[in-house]
Amino acid sequence: MGASRSHRLVLAATLTGLGLMLIQPLIADDLESRIDWGQRHTISAPLAGVVREISIRPGDRVTEGQTLFTLDTRRLRADARAGEAERERLRLELAEADREVERAEELYDRTLIALRELELSRIERAMAAARLARADAQLQKTRIDLEDSVVRAPAAARVLSVTVSAGEAVSPALAPPVLAVLGSTDPMLAEATVDADTAGRLQPGQPVAVRLDTGEAFDGSVASVGWQLEDIGFGPGYRLEVHFSTPETARLRAGQSARISLPPVE
């Protein structure tokens, strides 16, 4: 009787355990990972010139559009003034050519000049208009160069390195110079590798969590899952990239270790 009752208790416990396994999801995967910048931006000089001012230092956080470097613009400003004067001269020249065409048309209507003379005045007006258009284009180019002489951040990021000094000449025509390297911090990136089964069940946008060794945890989402085996330091597997956002007070560095908590298997 006692043995039978004991057998029933063991059976009940076993069935209860199986029931719990059936109604509860498996424990979520916890992957070793490494933090990196969401994107790296290599900042180069868009035109030849001398670096007049450097407004950043390594470690600074910058916002999109913030000034990073300023190139010497004295030559460009002189070119712009000369271009404006030339455009005004050519505008007057075109106005005079317009008046000449009007006079030629009047004289032609009165049969005082031949058709050829009228056509020549029209050709001269077209040439004057073309010269003015070229001057306008050159002035516009100079103004664009003036805008480009102020090098701005393409996105919110942290300054990783500054590779030029004030007074240094740069020339993209010879070799595109790297002025600085930025790492975007919104979002940050966590990388890991997973097996084929795990890769198969993950989808971009799927929510995950990123936890640092310090205990800090951040909400993230799957950015991409690789399609071929590779080893990025965690053994062969399929690369998993996770994007996550951090508060501005967080001072994360590329290469820090972290854990990625994947959603449990249903």
NORBELQUI-V277942 format. One record per pair of residues at least 24 apart in sequence whose C-alpha atoms are under 7 Angstrom apart, sorted by the first residue. I is the first residue (numbers start at 0). GAP is how many residues later the second one is. D is the distance in Angstrom with one decimal. If there is no record, write none. Layout:
BEGIN
I & GAP & D
I & GAP & D
END
This chain:
BEGIN
24 & 239 & 6.1
24 & 240 & 5.8
24 & 241 & 4.9
25 & 238 & 5.7
25 & 239 & 5.5
25 & 240 & 6.9
26 & 237 & 5.6
27 & 233 & 6.4
27 & 234 & 5.5
27 & 235 & 5.4
27 & 236 & 4.0
27 & 237 & 6.9
28 & 232 & 5.7
28 & 233 & 5.2
28 & 235 & 6.9
29 & 229 & 6.2
29 & 230 & 5.6
29 & 231 & 4.6
29 & 232 & 6.4
30 & 161 & 6.8
30 & 228 & 5.3
30 & 229 & 5.0
30 & 230 & 6.4
31 & 160 & 6.4
31 & 226 & 6.2
31 & 227 & 4.8
31 & 228 & 6.6
32 & 157 & 6.2
32 & 158 & 5.3
32 & 159 & 4.6
32 & 224 & 5.9
32 & 225 & 5.1
32 & 226 & 5.4
32 & 227 & 6.5
33 & 156 & 5.5
33 & 157 & 5.3
33 & 158 & 6.7
33 & 221 & 5.7
33 & 222 & 5.7
33 & 223 & 4.6
33 & 224 & 5.7
34 & 154 & 5.7
34 & 155 & 4.4
34 & 156 & 6.4
34 & 219 & 5.3
34 & 220 & 5.3
34 & 221 & 5.3
34 & 222 & 6.3
34 & 223 & 6.8
35 & 152 & 6.4
35 & 153 & 5.0
35 & 154 & 6.1
35 & 218 & 4.3
35 & 219 & 6.1
36 & 146 & 5.3
36 & 147 & 5.7
36 & 148 & 6.0
36 & 151 & 5.1
36 & 152 & 5.6
36 & 217 & 6.1
37 & 145 & 7.0
37 & 146 & 5.4
37 & 147 & 6.1
37 & 148 & 6.8
37 & 149 & 5.4
37 & 150 & 4.4
37 & 151 & 4.8
38 & 144 & 5.8
38 & 145 & 5.2
39 & 141 & 6.9
39 & 142 & 5.7
39 & 143 & 4.6
39 & 144 & 6.3
40 & 140 & 5.7
40 & 141 & 5.0
40 & 142 & 6.2
41 & 136 & 6.6
41 & 138 & 6.2
41 & 139 & 4.7
41 & 140 & 6.5
42 & 135 & 5.8
42 & 136 & 5.5
42 & 137 & 5.2
42 & 138 & 5.9
43 & 132 & 6.4
43 & 133 & 5.4
43 & 134 & 4.6
43 & 135 & 5.2
44 & 125 & 7.0
44 & 127 & 6.4
44 & 131 & 6.9
44 & 132 & 6.2
44 & 134 & 6.8
45 & 102 & 6.5
45 & 126 & 6.7
46 & 124 & 6.4
46 & 125 & 6.0
47 & 122 & 5.5
47 & 123 & 4.1
47 & 124 & 6.1
48 & 120 & 5.7
48 & 121 & 5.6
48 & 122 & 6.6
49 & 117 & 5.8
49 & 118 & 5.5
49 & 119 & 4.2
49 & 120 & 6.1
50 & 115 & 5.1
50 & 116 & 5.1
50 & 117 & 5.5
50 & 118 & 6.3
51 & 114 & 5.5
51 & 115 & 5.7
52 & 113 & 5.7
53 & 112 & 6.4
56 & 102 & 6.8
56 & 105 & 6.8
57 & 101 & 4.9
57 & 102 & 5.3
57 & 103 & 5.1
57 & 104 & 6.3
58 & 99 & 6.0
58 & 100 & 5.1
58 & 101 & 6.1
59 & 98 & 5.6
59 & 99 & 5.3
60 & 96 & 5.8
60 & 97 & 4.4
60 & 98 & 6.3
61 & 94 & 5.5
61 & 95 & 5.5
61 & 96 & 6.1
62 & 90 & 6.8
62 & 92 & 6.2
62 & 93 & 4.1
62 & 94 & 6.6
63 & 89 & 5.3
63 & 90 & 5.5
63 & 91 & 4.1
63 & 92 & 4.7
64 & 87 & 5.1
64 & 88 & 5.0
64 & 89 & 6.2
64 & 90 & 7.0
65 & 86 & 5.2
65 & 87 & 5.4
66 & 83 & 6.6
66 & 84 & 6.0
66 & 85 & 4.4
66 & 86 & 6.5
67 & 83 & 5.6
67 & 84 & 5.2
67 & 85 & 6.4
68 & 81 & 6.0
68 & 82 & 5.1
69 & 79 & 5.8
69 & 80 & 4.6
69 & 81 & 6.2
70 & 78 & 5.0
70 & 79 & 6.4
72 & 73 & 6.7
72 & 76 & 6.8
75 & 66 & 6.5
75 & 70 & 6.4
78 & 63 & 6.9
79 & 59 & 6.2
79 & 62 & 6.0
79 & 63 & 6.9
82 & 52 & 6.8
82 & 56 & 5.4
83 & 55 & 6.9
85 & 49 & 7.0
86 & 45 & 6.2
86 & 48 & 5.7
86 & 49 & 6.5
89 & 41 & 7.0
89 & 42 & 5.4
90 & 41 & 6.4
92 & 35 & 6.7
93 & 31 & 6.3
93 & 34 & 5.2
93 & 35 & 6.0
96 & 27 & 6.7
96 & 28 & 4.9
97 & 27 & 6.2
154 & 29 & 7.0
155 & 28 & 6.0
156 & 25 & 6.0
156 & 26 & 5.2
156 & 27 & 3.9
156 & 28 & 5.3
157 & 24 & 5.6
157 & 25 & 5.2
157 & 26 & 6.2
157 & 27 & 6.7
158 & 24 & 6.4
185 & 59 & 5.6
186 & 56 & 5.7
186 & 57 & 5.3
186 & 58 & 4.9
187 & 55 & 5.6
187 & 56 & 5.4
187 & 57 & 6.0
188 & 52 & 6.7
188 & 53 & 5.6
188 & 54 & 4.8
188 & 55 & 6.4
189 & 51 & 5.9
189 & 52 & 5.1
189 & 53 & 6.5
190 & 48 & 6.9
190 & 49 & 5.6
190 & 50 & 4.8
190 & 51 & 6.4
191 & 47 & 5.9
191 & 48 & 5.2
191 & 49 & 6.8
192 & 41 & 6.6
192 & 44 & 4.9
192 & 45 & 5.0
192 & 46 & 4.5
192 & 47 & 5.5
193 & 43 & 5.2
193 & 44 & 5.2
193 & 45 & 6.7
193 & 46 & 6.8
194 & 42 & 5.5
194 & 43 & 6.3
198 & 26 & 6.4
198 & 39 & 6.8
207 & 52 & 7.0
207 & 53 & 5.8
207 & 54 & 5.2
207 & 55 & 6.2
208 & 51 & 5.7
208 & 52 & 5.1
208 & 53 & 6.9
209 & 48 & 6.7
209 & 49 & 5.7
209 & 50 & 4.7
209 & 51 & 6.3
210 & 47 & 5.6
210 & 48 & 5.1
210 & 49 & 6.4
211 & 45 & 6.8
211 & 46 & 4.5
211 & 47 & 6.4
212 & 44 & 7.0
212 & 45 & 6.0
217 & 26 & 6.6
217 & 27 & 7.0
217 & 28 & 6.8
218 & 25 & 6.0
219 & 24 & 4.1
219 & 25 & 6.9
END
